[in-house]
Amino acid sequence: MDYLRNIIQTLSEEDINNFKTFVNRLKQKEKRRDLQLFHILSLQEEFSPRQIAKKLDDHLKMNAYHSIRKRLTKHLMDFMVTNRLAEDTTASSSVMGLISLSKYLFEKNKPTTAWNYLEKAEQKAIDNEHYDLLNTIYNLQIEQTTSNTKKDLYEIISLRNQNKQLADEEEKVNIASSMVKQQILEYKLNGENVDFNQVVKSTLKQYGLSKTITARPKLTHKIVQISRGVALATKQYHEFEPFIIKQYQKIESRSEFAPKDHFYKLSFLYMISHTLYRNKKFKQSEHYLETLYIEASKYKRNYWEQFYPKYIMLLSAVKSYQGNNEDALTFLQNEFDKNKHRLSHEDELNILLNLALYYFQNNDAESALDILLSNYHTDHWCAKVVGKEWVLKKNLMEAILHYELANPDMAITRIRTIERNLGDILSQKPYERVKVFIGLVKQVISKPDIVSQQSFEDKIEYSFEWLPMEEEDIQAMSFYAWLKSKITKKDYYEVLLLLVKG
């Protein structure tokens, strides 16, 4: 395995262009072999080391090739570290910068100024519960106690020991979180029902964390976030809902959400709103979304910018599934036009997909397709940003839209693209029904008259293993509604609303 190639393959088109500029920042050269190597390793086709060396220069020796690789690796590491620091606006990045500055000042014999910045780092780390960084800070303070020390050595050692206990608790929570994830996945693999509350409760007891975790929203959030990741992957929203609401209410009842915990409060509110939406409890989802909107405007502006795009996407989805598709479309389009210059790539791609769906539900397939085609990024790039499931949905929507616009050849091309490029996820258990659905869509595109046959209608009904209505995945219902509308010759959006209402 070529690890350098693996790293390069994770870069976006924008990252690739920025890296080339970064490498040439000190000295511009017409021909750079390290950049030539970078280009070769960024290609989809994979080559052996000797093939790559020959592409660089017919007479290049392998020793020289490995030197070029080392130079490229160093440039790449420097670029990624610089990039990460520039993008990371969190407190941890700021604390690490202050620690680094303090070390520099100690080395330059400026102890008074160094201690000033080190104490700022300490306070910021305490405020944001960065106990791992506090260990570094206290160890540095102990090391520098002779340099115009403002604190007593024994006081620092005492603080360091107290902090070590908190840091150890975080490490134990990390282990417990992984154990929770593993146990839930094992339940699902064995086809057993999952009780999130019971799994978490027993795991916390095993690691002696039952009291610790209830007193610290950050740790509760970590456990919940891990559990949610499993729920998203397995579509187990029905089981996840009571668990996350119970954890949130526990913290709320004790008024434990301090200003420093505000991010975790907002994250809880969004996760609950999203879970209720996926469980078709739209009014309850709206209630939590209203609270999220109010809370997001408090404290730090970057919290608003982080959560507001998620708020507008989820609120528009709730509006649409309540029969207000026109309002959902207008609201999301206006907010997108107003805020797109501040959106992350992930938010922008998700909004485009949602807009396309609302245009389609508004019987405007042409505008829906235009929206999807306005995304100029490749599927490969999109998969790295938002995952393969997003790419699957996008291609499936394009296939259906091309069919609706009387472009059956393009529709079949999109289906074949899915089969060729996304076969790996279609073979996974959570996507078994998607694979069946794609096969049925392919039949409709190839033989449109088949939707009038009773045998095809029967085939659809028996092809899927349906869950009880309250547990059925809302996005699965959205795609199924299209097939149902073709058979019943009714409006797609009307059919969708009937299915969702049960």
N, C-alpha and C positions, 0 to 999 in steps of 0.2 A: 504494500500500500504506500502511495506517495502522499505523505502527510502535508507537504508544502502545497501540493495541488489541491488537497482537500480544503485547506484554509482559503486558498484563492477562489475556489468554487463557491464559497459562502458570500463573496462580495457582490454587491449590487452594481448596476451599470454606473450609477453615480459614484460609488466607492472606487471603482476601477479608474474612472477619469481623475478623481481626486488623488488617487495613489500615484498616478503618472506625474501629476503636478508636484506632489510631495517629493518624489525621488529627484526631480530636476530643480528643486528649490535652491540649491547651493551653486550648482554648475550645470548649465545646459550643454548637452552633447548631442550631436547629430545621430550618432549610433551608440546605443547602450545595450550591451548584451544582457544585462540583468532585466531590462524592460522587454527585450526580445523573449527571454525565458519566461517572464511573467505572462506575456501574450500567449505563448505556446501552452502553458499550464492552465490558462483560463478557457481553452477550447474544450468542447464537449468530447472530442476524440482524444483517447489516451495513448501516449507513446512511451516506449522504453527509454531509459537513460541514454543509451547509445544513439537511438533515433533522434532524440532531442538535441544531443551534442552535434550531430551531423546537420540538423536544421540550423543551428547557430553558426556553424562554420564547418566546412568539409574536413578541415585539418585540425579541428579542436581536439585536444587530448582530454581524457577523462578527469585528470587532476585539475585542469583548468575549468572544466565543466562544474566540478564540485565547488571550486572557489566562487564561481558565479552564483551557484545556488546559495552558498553561505552569505554572500553579499545581498542577494535578493531577500533571503530570510530575515536578515538584520533590518533592512529597509522596511519590510512588511511588519515586523514586530514594532518598530518605532512608530510607524504610521498608525497601527491599530491602537497602541497605547495612547498616542496623541488624540486620536479620534474619540476614543472612549472617554477620555477626560473632558474633551470639549462638549460631548453630548450628555455627559452625566452631570445633571444639575442637583443631584441629591446631596444631603448633608454629609454622607460618607466621603464623597469626592472632595468636598470642602475641607473636611477634617484631615484627610490624607495630605492635602496641599499644605495645610498649616503645620502638620508634623514634619513634612519635608523641608519647609522653610525654616522651622526651628532647628532642625539638624544642621542645615547649612549655616545658620547664624552661630550656633555653638562652635562649629568647625572654624569659623572666621573670627572667633574670640569676641563675640558680641552677646554675652550671656544675658544681660538685662533685657534686651530686645527679644532674644530667643525665648526666655521664660514668659514674656508677655504673650507671644503667639502660641506658646505651648499651653498656657492657661485658657486661651480662647478655644483652642482645639479640645481641651478637656471639657469645658462647659458645653460646647456644641455636641460633643459625643455623649455626654450625660443627658442632654435635652432630647436626643434622638435615639437613645438606648443602643448606641454602638459600642457594646461592651468588649468586643474583640479589639477595636481600635483603642479603647481606654487602656487595655493591657499594655499596648505599645507605648502609650503616653506615660503611664505610671512607671514603666520600666526605664523610659528615657529620663523621667524626673529623678528616679533613684540614682541613675548613672551620673546625673549632673547636679547633685545636691551641694557640691562644693562651689558651684558657679553662681554667686549672688543668689543663693537659695532663698525663696520666699516662704517655703514650707519646711516644716520639721521632717527629718527623714522618717521617724517612726510614724508620723501622721500619714505620709505617702504610702509606706508599707501597709498600714492598716487599710487605707482606701484601696490599694491594689488587691489585698486579700478579699475584701468585700466584693470588689468588682469581679474577681476571679470566680466567685461563687455564682454570680449572675451570668457570666460568660459560659460557665459549665452547664447551667440550666438551659441556655440557648442551644448548646451542643446536644444535650439530651432531647430537646424538643425536635431538633433536626432529625435525630435518629428515630424518634417516635413517629414523626410525620412520614418518614419513609416506610416504617412498619405499617402504619395505617393504610397507606397507598397499596402496599404489597398484599395486605389481608383482603382489602376490598376487591382487588383484581382477582385474587384467588377464589373468592366467593363467586364472582361473575363467571370465571372460567369453569367452575363446577356447576354452573347453572342454579346457584342458590340465591335467595333474596338477601339484599344487603340492608342491615340496620346500621346506618352511619353512626348514630348516637352510641350504640352499644360497642361498636368497634373502637371508636375513639375513647370511650370511657374505660374499657378494659386495658387499652394500650397505655393510657396515661397512668393508670393504677400500677401497671407493671413497671413503669419507669419512675414511679414516685413523683409524678408531676401534677396530680389532681388539683392540689391547692395552688401550686405555683402558677399554672396556666390561667386559672380563673382571675387572678389578680393582675395579669398583664395582657391587655388587648392585642399587643403585637404578636405574642405567642399563640393566642387563640386564633388570630387571623391566619397565621402560618399553617396551622392544622386544617382550618376550614378551606384555605386556598388549595392545599394539596388534595383534599377530599373533592373539591369542586373540579379539579383537573380530571379526576377519575370519572366524575359524573358527566362531564362534557364528552369525554372519550367514549363512554358506554351508554350515553343518553339516559342516564338514571336520574332525571330531574325530579321525578315523583318521590323517590326515596330521599333525595338530598334536601328537599324543601323544608321539612320539619326540623332537620338537623341544623341548618344554617340559621333559621329564624330563632331557634332555641338558644344558640350560642350568642347571637346578637342581643336578644332580650336579657340574657344573663348579665352581660356587660352593662347594658342600659339601666337595668334595675339597680345597679350599684353606682350609677353615675361615674363609671370608670373611664369614659372617653375624655381625657384631658386634651388641651390644645396640641400637645405633642403627638397624640394618638389620632389626630383628625383625619389623616390619610386613611387609616384603617377603618374609621367610621364610614367614610365615603365609599371605600371599597366594599364594605359589608352591605351598604344600602344599594349599591349597583348590583352586586351578586344576588341579593334577595329579589330585587326588581326583575332581573333577567330570568331567574329561576321561576318566579311566579308567571312571567310572560310565557316561558316555554311550557308551563303547566296549564296555560289557557285561563289563568286567573287575572284577567286584564284590569279589573277595577282595583284589586289589591296591589297589582304592579304599579298602577298609576299613583296610588297613595304613597308608596315608597319612593317613586320617582319625584314626586313633589317635595318630599323631605330632602332627597338628594340635591335637587335644584337649589333649595334654600341653604343647605349646609355647604355646598360647593362654593358659594359666594363669600364664605367666611375665611379669615386667615390668609393663606398664601395664594397669590394669583395663579401660580403654576398648577395648583390643584384644580382650579376652575378649567384651565386649558386642557388638563389631562382628562377630566371627567365630562366636560360639556359635550364633546362629540359623541361619547357613548350615550349620554342622556338624550340627545336629539334623535339618534338612531333608534333607541329603544322606545321612546315616546311615540315616534312616527309609526313604528311597528305595532304598538298597542292600539293606536288610532285606527290603523288599517284593518286589524283583525276585529275591531268593534264595528266595522261597517262604514268607517269614515275615511275611505281611501283617498278621496280628493283632498281632504284636509292634511292627511299624512304626506301626500306628494308635494303639496304647496309648502308645507312647513319644512320638510327636509330639503327641498330644492332651494328655498330662500336662505336657510341656514348654511347650506353647503356653499352657495354663491358668496355669502358674507364672510365665511370663516375658512375657506379652502386654503388660503395662503398660510394658515397656521396649523393645518392638519398634518398628522403623521401619515406616512405611506399606508400604514395599516388601516387607519380610520378612513382615509380617502377611498381606498379600494372597497371597503365594506359599505360605505355610503353609495358608491356607484352601483354596487350589486343591488342594494335596497331600492334605489331610484328606478333601476331597470324593472324590478318587480312591480313597483307601484304604477309605472307607466303601462305595463302589460295588464295589470288588473284594471286599468282605466281604458282598456281596449285600444291602446296605442302601441302596437307591437313595433312599429317603425322607430318611434322615439326610444323605446326600450332597447332595441338593438343598437341604435346610434350611441346610447349611453355606454353600453358595454364595449363597443368598438372605439370609443374615445380613449380607452385605456391603452396606451402605446407600449406598455411593458410586456415582455414575453411571459408565457406561462411559467417558465423556469424561474424567473425573477420573482413573480407573484407568489409562487409556492414557498420561496425562501422567506418572504415577508409575512404572508398570512396563512400559509399551510396549503397542503394539497386538497383538503376538503373545499376550500374556497375556489380553487381552480376547477374542481369537479362540478361545483354548482354553476360556475360561470359558463363552462362549456356546455353543460346540459341545458341551461337557459338559452344559450345561443342556438343550439340545435332546435329547440322548440320554437323559438322566434323565427328562425329561417323557414321552418315548416309552415308557420302561420302566414308568412309573407310569400308563400308559394316558391320557395327555393329549396326543393327537396334534396338536390345534390349537395348543397352547402350543409344542410341539416345532417345528412349521412356522414359527410366529412367530419363534422364535429363529433358525432358518435364514435367514429373510428379513432379520432384523436384521443378520446377518453379511454377507449379499449386499449390503445397502444401505449399511452403514457401514464395511465393511472390504474393499471391492472393490479399493482401491488396493494393499493388500499382497498380496491374492490374485492380482493380475496379475503379481507379481514371480516370477522364476524359482525361488527357493528354496521357494515356496509352490504350485508347479504341482500337486503331488500332493495337497496339502490341498484345493485347489479341486475336483479330481476326486473326492476322498473325500466332500466336502460334497454334491456332486451325487448320489452313491450313497446317502448317508444320507437325503437328501430323498426318493429313490425308495422306500426301505424304510419311511419314515414314512407316505408317501402310499399305498403298496400293500404292506402287511406280508407278504402271501402270496408276494411276489416272491422271498423268500429261499429258497423251496422249489424254485425253477426252476433247472434246470441252466444255462440260457442266462445267468441272472444271475450264477451262480457263475463261469462262463467270462468274463463281462464284467469281473468284479472282478479276476481273474487277469491279464487282458490290459490293464487300464486303467492299471496302475502300471508304472513303469520301476524294477525292483528292483535294488538294489546287492548285492554279496556280503554274506552274513550278518554278517561281522565289521565291515563298514563301514556297515551299515544303521542309520539313526537310531532309537534306542530309543523315543523319543516317537512317531515315526511308526508303529512297530510296535504301540504301546499302543492307538492309535486303530483301526488296521487289525484288531487282535484282536477288537474288538467286532463288526465285520462278519463275520469268520470264525466267531465264536461263534454268530451268528444262522443262518448257513448250515449249520454242523455240529450245531446244537442242543446245544452243550456249554456248560459254565460258562465265563464270560468270563475269569476269573482263571486257570483251568487252561489255556485256549487261549493266553493271554498268556505264561505261563511256558514252554509248549512252544515258542512262536515265539522267545522270547529265548534259550532253550537251543540253538536251531537243530536 
